[in-house]
Amino acid sequence: MVTTNSKSYFREVEKSHRNYTAALKRAGSRQSVMNLYWRHKRQHEALLKKHLREEMAEIVQIKKKFK
């Protein structure tokens, strides 16, 4: 099921990957490539954590309707 939160998450991930890909093309050394990767990984993990938190909030709201 694709909700508005999912669409927002996918847009943010797509934006992150575009920026990451563009930065990789400009990277001038092996170390800068690795730094880009680690920064991208942290950003990706933060986006996923936020997305899962929003989904859990939706689940809680849906569960309340059944009580």
BELLINSUL-V885378 format. One record per helix or strand of 3 or more residues. SS is the DSSP state (2 for helix, 1 for strand). FROM is the first residue (numbers start at 1). TO is the last residue. If there is no record, write none. Layout:
BEGIN
ss->SS from->FROM to->TO
ss->SS from->FROM to->TO
END
This chain:
BEGIN
ss->2 from->4 to->26
ss->2 from->30 to->66
END
